[in-house]
């Protein structure tokens, strides 16, 4: 299942939800319970696998990883 990013149109809370595409319409803001959400398109992860999520993504620069937020061996 993919992770979706949303911004609440009422309270402007930014949050992520791990859900199926068929359930996207059922998501509510965890802060104010509003259903009027705007989908936010942030960084997209491409490549990798379950044992090494950043493999093939080219996300590391000088040992700093934008995928996991720390030093890694991707």
N, CA, C and O atoms as a DFTB+ gen file, in Angstrom:
296 C
 N C O
     1  1       0.832      -1.182       0.000
     2  2       0.000       0.000       0.000
     3  2       0.880       1.251       0.000
     4  3       1.937       1.277       0.630
     5  1       0.443       2.261      -0.696
     6  2       1.219       3.508      -0.753
     7  2       0.940       4.434       0.431
     8  3      -0.050       4.286       1.147
     9  1       1.833       5.377       0.604
    10  2       1.667       6.424       1.611
    11  2       1.228       7.693       0.898
    12  3       1.845       8.099      -0.087
    13  1       0.173       8.317       1.386
    14  2      -0.352       9.545       0.805
    15  2      -0.141      10.685       1.782
    16  3      -0.230      10.492       2.995
    17  1       0.139      11.874       1.263
    18  2       0.296      13.068       2.083
    19  2      -0.905      13.976       1.856
    20  3      -1.364      14.160       0.728
    21  1      -1.405      14.543       2.959
    22  2      -2.565      15.427       2.881
    23  2      -2.334      16.688       3.695
    24  3      -1.533      16.707       4.629
    25  1      -3.051      17.741       3.323
    26  2      -3.131      18.978       4.091
    27  2      -4.612      19.242       4.322
    28  3      -5.399      19.277       3.376
    29  1      -4.987      19.427       5.580
    30  2      -6.380      19.703       5.916
    31  2      -6.726      21.120       5.471
    32  3      -5.991      22.063       5.766
    33  1      -7.831      21.268       4.769
    34  2      -8.254      22.581       4.297
    35  2      -8.794      23.450       5.429
    36  3      -8.887      24.668       5.276
    37  1      -9.149      22.847       6.556
    38  2      -9.688      23.599       7.676
    39  2      -8.588      24.086       8.620
    40  3      -8.471      25.286       8.867
    41  1      -7.780      23.159       9.149
    42  2      -6.775      23.539      10.151
    43  2      -5.350      23.576       9.604
    44  3      -4.418      23.913      10.334
    45  1      -5.170      23.233       8.322
    46  2      -3.869      23.252       7.630
    47  2      -2.875      22.230       8.177
    48  3      -1.677      22.345       7.921
    49  1      -3.350      21.231       8.925
    50  2      -2.479      20.167       9.447
    51  2      -1.974      19.325       8.278
    52  3      -2.750      18.948       7.399
    53  1      -0.680      19.032       8.267
    54  2      -0.047      18.226       7.226
    55  2       0.214      16.852       7.823
    56  3       0.822      16.741       8.888
    57  1      -0.245      15.796       7.137
    58  2      -0.060      14.447       7.673
    59  2       0.041      13.423       6.550
    60  3      -0.319      13.696       5.405
    61  1       0.539      12.238       6.901
    62  2       0.689      11.134       5.959
    63  2      -0.208       9.985       6.394
    64  3      -0.435       9.776       7.586
    65  1      -0.716       9.238       5.408
    66  2      -1.564       8.081       5.676
    67  2      -1.104       6.931       4.793
    68  3      -0.917       7.098       3.588
    69  1      -0.923       5.767       5.398
    70  2      -0.563       4.544       4.687
    71  2      -1.857       3.769       4.462
    72  3      -2.387       3.162       5.394
    73  1      -2.372       3.785       3.222
    74  2      -3.666       3.165       2.942
    75  2      -3.772       2.763       1.476
    76  3      -2.925       3.133       0.663
    77  1      -4.789       2.022       1.150
    78  2      -5.029       1.643      -0.247
    79  2      -5.719       2.787      -0.976
    80  3      -6.350       3.639      -0.349
    81  1      -5.602       2.804      -2.278
    82  2      -6.211       3.868      -3.090
    83  2      -7.737       3.862      -2.949
    84  3      -8.369       4.914      -3.042
    85  1      -8.325       2.700      -2.728
    86  2      -9.778       2.617      -2.602
    87  2     -10.291       3.229      -1.294
    88  3     -11.483       3.517      -1.182
    89  1      -9.422       3.432      -0.310
    90  2      -9.818       3.994       0.983
    91  2      -9.450       5.464       1.137
    92  3      -9.711       6.049       2.188
    93  1      -8.842       6.085       0.106
    94  2      -8.424       7.482       0.208
    95  2      -9.585       8.419       0.526
    96  3      -9.394       9.399       1.246
    97  1     -10.760       8.150       0.019
    98  2     -11.924       8.999       0.254
    99  2     -12.465       8.939       1.666
   100  3     -13.305       9.760       2.035
   101  1     -12.004       7.982       2.474
   102  2     -12.484       7.812       3.845
   103  2     -11.581       8.493       4.873
   104  3     -11.878       8.460       6.067
   105  1     -10.499       9.101       4.436
   106  2      -9.512       9.682       5.343
   107  2     -10.036      10.994       5.924
   108  3     -10.620      11.818       5.220
   109  1      -9.811      11.165       7.225
   110  2     -10.171      12.411       7.906
   111  2      -8.920      12.984       8.582
   112  3      -7.968      12.257       8.865
   113  1      -8.938      14.275       8.830
   114  2      -7.829      14.938       9.501
   115  2      -7.735      14.425      10.939
   116  3      -8.734      14.429      11.657
   117  1      -6.549      13.984      11.369
   118  2      -6.408      13.497      12.745
   119  2      -6.474      14.613      13.796
   120  3      -6.633      14.330      14.984
   121  1      -6.354      15.858      13.377
   122  2      -6.390      16.989      14.313
   123  2      -7.805      17.512      14.536
   124  3      -8.217      17.726      15.677
   125  1      -8.556      17.721      13.444
   126  2      -9.879      18.359      13.586
   127  2     -11.028      17.508      13.031
   128  3     -12.183      17.932      13.085
   129  1     -10.734      16.330      12.506
   130  2     -11.725      15.389      11.956
   131  2     -12.454      15.911      10.725
   132  3     -13.535      15.424      10.393
   133  1     -11.880      16.887      10.053
   134  2     -12.449      17.417       8.813
   135  2     -12.183      16.423       7.678
   136  3     -11.144      15.762       7.655
   137  1     -13.111      16.325       6.755
   138  2     -12.936      15.437       5.596
   139  2     -12.461      16.191       4.357
   140  3     -12.136      15.565       3.348
   141  1     -12.414      17.510       4.413
   142  2     -11.994      18.285       3.246
   143  2     -10.473      18.418       3.268
   144  3      -9.906      19.278       3.942
   145  1      -9.840      17.532       2.504
   146  2      -8.389      17.449       2.480
   147  2      -7.860      17.734       1.090
   148  3      -8.530      17.482       0.088
   149  1      -6.668      18.255       1.044
   150  2      -5.973      18.468      -0.224
   151  2      -4.794      17.515      -0.234
   152  3      -3.989      17.501       0.697
   153  1      -4.694      16.721      -1.284
   154  2      -3.565      15.812      -1.375
   155  2      -2.308      16.619      -1.680
   156  3      -2.303      17.487      -2.552
   157  1      -1.258      16.317      -0.953
   158  2       0.023      17.003      -1.110
   159  2       0.982      16.051      -1.791
   160  3       1.093      14.886      -1.409
   161  1       1.671      16.547      -2.795
   162  2       2.612      15.712      -3.526
   163  2       4.023      16.109      -3.152
   164  3       4.564      17.089      -3.666
   165  1       4.619      15.337      -2.249
   166  2       5.980      15.601      -1.796
   167  2       6.965      14.737      -2.557
   168  3       6.761      14.424      -3.730
   169  1       8.012      14.362      -1.891
   170  2       9.047      13.524      -2.489
   171  2       8.477      12.149      -2.816
   172  3       7.674      11.604      -2.059
   173  1       8.886      11.610      -3.917
   174  2       8.445      10.290      -4.346
   175  2       9.625       9.348      -4.262
   176  3      10.696       9.644      -4.791
   177  1       9.441       8.215      -3.602
   178  2      10.499       7.217      -3.498
   179  2      10.413       6.272      -4.689
   180  3       9.371       5.667      -4.943
   181  1      11.508       6.155      -5.406
   182  2      11.564       5.251      -6.561
   183  2      12.742       4.325      -6.359
   184  3      13.843       4.772      -6.038
   185  1      12.517       3.053      -6.542
   186  2      13.601       2.073      -6.432
   187  2      13.667       1.470      -5.050
   188  3      12.854       1.773      -4.177
   189  1      14.662       0.603      -4.866
   190  2      14.863      -0.046      -3.587
   191  2      14.072      -1.327      -3.461
   192  3      13.384      -1.755      -4.388
   193  1      14.186      -1.926      -2.290
   194  2      13.470      -3.145      -1.980
   195  2      13.246      -3.188      -0.477
   196  3      13.687      -2.285       0.234
   197  1      12.571      -4.217       0.021
   198  2      12.234      -4.258       1.439
   199  2      13.453      -4.344       2.345
   200  3      13.438      -3.787       3.442
   201  1      14.509      -5.029       1.913
   202  2      15.681      -5.162       2.767
   203  2      16.606      -3.958       2.684
   204  3      17.400      -3.734       3.597
   205  1      16.521      -3.168       1.599
   206  2      17.357      -1.983       1.434
   207  2      16.536      -0.937       0.704
   208  3      16.679      -0.789      -0.510
   209  1      15.665      -0.194       1.420
   210  2      14.688       0.695       0.786
   211  2      15.251       1.746      -0.154
   212  3      14.563       2.143      -1.094
   213  1      16.450       2.203       0.056
   214  2      16.994       3.251      -0.796
   215  2      17.819       2.744      -1.954
   216  3      18.328       3.540      -2.743
   217  1      17.964       1.435      -2.074
   218  2      18.798       0.872      -3.129
   219  2      18.295       1.297      -4.490
   220  3      17.120       1.114      -4.808
   221  1      19.168       1.856      -5.288
   222  2      18.801       2.247      -6.637
   223  2      18.106       3.584      -6.731
   224  3      17.748       4.015      -7.828
   225  1      17.901       4.260      -5.595
   226  2      17.150       5.514      -5.641
   227  2      18.037       6.719      -5.878
   228  3      17.553       7.786      -6.256
   229  1      19.338       6.556      -5.657
   230  2      20.231       7.691      -5.820
   231  2      19.965       8.773      -4.799
   232  3      20.203       9.950      -5.070
   233  1      19.466       8.391      -3.606
   234  2      19.051       9.365      -2.607
   235  2      20.174       9.809      -1.679
   236  3      19.990      10.758      -0.917
   237  1      21.328       9.157      -1.718
   238  2      22.424       9.497      -0.808
   239  2      23.417      10.431      -1.486
   240  3      23.802      10.230      -2.638
   241  1      23.821      11.450      -0.748
   242  2      24.820      12.396      -1.221
   243  2      25.855      12.560      -0.126
   244  3      25.533      12.995       0.979
   245  1      27.072      12.220      -0.421
   246  2      28.164      12.342       0.565
   247  2      27.837      11.637       1.874
   248  3      28.182      12.137       2.945
   249  1      27.176      10.479       1.807
   250  2      26.859       9.718       3.009
   251  2      25.628      10.185       3.742
   252  3      25.244       9.559       4.730
   253  1      24.989      11.256       3.310
   254  2      23.755      11.730       3.941
   255  2      22.577      11.226       3.135
   256  3      22.484      11.471       1.932
   257  1      21.694      10.532       3.791
   258  2      20.598       9.876       3.079
   259  2      19.288      10.622       3.246
   260  3      18.828      10.832       4.369
   261  1      18.685      11.025       2.135
   262  2      17.382      11.696       2.204
   263  2      16.248      10.687       2.396
   264  3      15.134      11.075       2.748
   265  1      16.520       9.381       2.167
   266  2      15.506       8.362       2.342
   267  2      15.288       8.040       3.808
   268  3      14.151       8.004       4.278
   269  1      16.390       7.803       4.542
   270  2      16.245       7.409       5.947
   271  2      16.655       8.518       6.912
   272  3      16.509       8.359       8.124
   273  1      17.169       9.650       6.394
   274  2      17.472      10.788       7.237
   275  2      18.770      10.681       8.014
   276  3      19.000      11.456       8.942
   277  1      19.616       9.737       7.652
   278  2      20.878       9.599       8.376
   279  2      21.951       9.061       7.441
   280  3      21.770       9.015       6.224
   281  1      23.052       8.661       8.020
   282  2      24.121       8.045       7.232
   283  2      23.741       6.590       6.975
   284  3      23.218       5.914       7.861
   285  1      24.002       6.117       5.773
   286  2      23.635       4.747       5.445
   287  2      24.542       4.205       4.359
   288  3      25.480       4.871       3.921
   289  1      24.253       2.999       3.937
   290  2      25.058       2.351       2.911
   291  2      24.244       2.030       1.673
   292  3      24.462       0.993       1.047
   293  1      23.323       2.885       1.310
   294  2      22.459       2.618       0.142
   295  2      23.282       2.589      -1.110
   296  3      22.744       2.379      -2.198
